[in-house]
């Protein structure tokens, strides 16, 4: 049963990835390939490791986790495959000077807070889960990706050098987090913003046959980096800017990958125990965990007080601790399989169906030139991948932040009646996907 369900998981995931590599590479930029890569490289390989040595897990618990993984990857693919109308948010007629102003403002605003984060004591930023002032600074610093993505998109489509300078300034902060801090999320976000901006603006940069192999190679490298991030961060603390060069010789990428395949990893172990605990107790939260996370993210205890913040939160028990006395390893994640199962049992895979459906609506609008949809897709694709590795809330939470910080600027940048010059999208040859 275990290996049959595991084989089914790999078949579905590989098939989803392969669907992007057909049709002469026309679908390489759609989310199936990166999502399948995360499902296989992060979830699947760890499941394979535990399938080889299941004796230290609760009886039958691994099978339940594999079934949930099959349902989640299938639900995502099903949701993304639905025929649905494009997402329509704004008029898609924007004044270039205002778009540049929005990009510059968001980039500078976020850069200030990233600088403030760098000035915090190391003990505040070295923790796996930040608290206090670090969280407050990070909340505002997250506007930098919005400005950076907008600058990249503007430059790719109209070649305005001002956008290039804004994007270059924003890239410095990405490189700091990637090289010095070893943040794989920042690396993935930086990569997808650049690649997608070039695709939306230039459409064809490489022959599609070559591009197919490039994307496959990138996904393979992504899998290798997933399981060696801890080694890189340790190296970065001592080697600083020499870390990228030292990593190629000092980090055993292949050995780390083989270790995961043979022994599993902390994240899926967390998932196995937690899913089994939910199944035994039937103590589901019916989505209230998302409410708690929204309160945790957007109501600062420093301003309203801890008691007021906890008043708005719904008490949810740690079922794994209650049933098994098990607690997740410090610094590890629990995967999106857990919160999905913890909300609606196996039916919780509907969360991944919704993620797939929303991405489809965004993609349908983005590929025909909708600026807001293109920005959303560039910013949310990595959040969707985090829905697999961390929690589905990673895909839910950004919508509030984007609505507060990005959409007002885009609304202001829409072309007004008195602005008749330098209008992009719709009124130039740049409308649509490419030239």
Secondary structure as the mmCIF struct_conf table of DSSP 4:
data_model
#
loop_
_struct_conf.conf_type_id
_struct_conf.id
_struct_conf.beg_label_comp_id
_struct_conf.beg_label_asym_id
_struct_conf.beg_label_seq_id
_struct_conf.end_label_comp_id
_struct_conf.end_label_asym_id
_struct_conf.end_label_seq_id
HELX_RH_AL_P HELX_RH_AL_P1 UNK A 2 UNK A 21
HELX_RH_3T_P HELX_RH_3T_P1 UNK A 23 UNK A 25
TURN_TY1_P TURN_TY1_P1 UNK A 26 UNK A 29
BEND BEND1 UNK A 30 UNK A 30
TURN_TY1_P TURN_TY1_P2 UNK A 31 UNK A 31
HELX_RH_AL_P HELX_RH_AL_P2 UNK A 32 UNK A 38
HELX_RH_PI_P HELX_RH_PI_P1 UNK A 39 UNK A 44
HELX_RH_AL_P HELX_RH_AL_P3 UNK A 45 UNK A 52
HELX_RH_3T_P HELX_RH_3T_P2 UNK A 54 UNK A 56
BEND BEND2 UNK A 57 UNK A 57
TURN_TY1_P TURN_TY1_P3 UNK A 59 UNK A 60
HELX_RH_AL_P HELX_RH_AL_P4 UNK A 61 UNK A 81
BEND BEND3 UNK A 82 UNK A 82
HELX_LH_PP_P HELX_LH_PP_P1 UNK A 85 UNK A 87
BEND BEND4 UNK A 90 UNK A 90
STRN STRN1 UNK A 94 UNK A 95
HELX_RH_AL_P HELX_RH_AL_P5 UNK A 96 UNK A 118
TURN_TY1_P TURN_TY1_P4 UNK A 119 UNK A 119
BEND BEND5 UNK A 120 UNK A 120
HELX_RH_AL_P HELX_RH_AL_P6 UNK A 122 UNK A 125
BEND BEND6 UNK A 126 UNK A 129
TURN_TY1_P TURN_TY1_P5 UNK A 132 UNK A 132
HELX_RH_AL_P HELX_RH_AL_P7 UNK A 133 UNK A 141
TURN_TY1_P TURN_TY1_P6 UNK A 142 UNK A 143
HELX_RH_AL_P HELX_RH_AL_P8 UNK A 144 UNK A 158
HELX_RH_AL_P HELX_RH_AL_P9 UNK A 161 UNK A 175
HELX_RH_PI_P HELX_RH_PI_P2 UNK A 176 UNK A 180
BEND BEND7 UNK A 181 UNK A 181
HELX_RH_AL_P HELX_RH_AL_P10 UNK A 184 UNK A 202
BEND BEND8 UNK A 203 UNK A 203
BEND BEND9 UNK A 205 UNK A 206
HELX_RH_AL_P HELX_RH_AL_P11 UNK A 208 UNK A 226
TURN_TY1_P TURN_TY1_P7 UNK A 227 UNK A 228
HELX_RH_AL_P HELX_RH_AL_P12 UNK A 229 UNK A 239
HELX_RH_3T_P HELX_RH_3T_P3 UNK A 240 UNK A 242
HELX_RH_AL_P HELX_RH_AL_P13 UNK A 243 UNK A 250
HELX_RH_AL_P HELX_RH_AL_P14 UNK A 253 UNK A 263
HELX_RH_AL_P HELX_RH_AL_P15 UNK A 266 UNK A 281
TURN_TY1_P TURN_TY1_P8 UNK A 286 UNK A 287
HELX_RH_AL_P HELX_RH_AL_P16 UNK A 288 UNK A 298
BEND BEND10 UNK A 299 UNK A 299
HELX_RH_AL_P HELX_RH_AL_P17 UNK A 301 UNK A 304
HELX_RH_AL_P HELX_RH_AL_P18 UNK A 306 UNK A 312
BEND BEND11 UNK A 313 UNK A 313
HELX_LH_PP_P HELX_LH_PP_P2 UNK A 314 UNK A 315
HELX_RH_AL_P HELX_RH_AL_P19 UNK A 319 UNK A 324
HELX_LH_PP_P HELX_LH_PP_P3 UNK A 328 UNK A 329
TURN_TY1_P TURN_TY1_P9 UNK A 330 UNK A 331
HELX_RH_AL_P HELX_RH_AL_P20 UNK A 336 UNK A 344
HELX_RH_3T_P HELX_RH_3T_P4 UNK A 345 UNK A 349
HELX_RH_AL_P HELX_RH_AL_P21 UNK A 350 UNK A 366
TURN_TY1_P TURN_TY1_P10 UNK A 367 UNK A 369
HELX_RH_AL_P HELX_RH_AL_P22 UNK A 371 UNK A 389
TURN_TY1_P TURN_TY1_P11 UNK A 390 UNK A 390
TURN_TY1_P TURN_TY1_P12 UNK A 392 UNK A 392
HELX_RH_AL_P HELX_RH_AL_P23 UNK A 393 UNK A 405
TURN_TY1_P TURN_TY1_P13 UNK A 406 UNK A 406
HELX_RH_AL_P HELX_RH_AL_P24 UNK A 407 UNK A 413
STRN STRN2 UNK A 414 UNK A 414
HELX_LH_PP_P HELX_LH_PP_P4 UNK A 415 UNK A 416
TURN_TY1_P TURN_TY1_P14 UNK A 417 UNK A 418
BEND BEND12 UNK A 421 UNK A 422
STRN STRN3 UNK A 423 UNK A 424
BEND BEND13 UNK A 425 UNK A 428
TURN_TY1_P TURN_TY1_P15 UNK A 429 UNK A 430
BEND BEND14 UNK A 432 UNK A 433
#
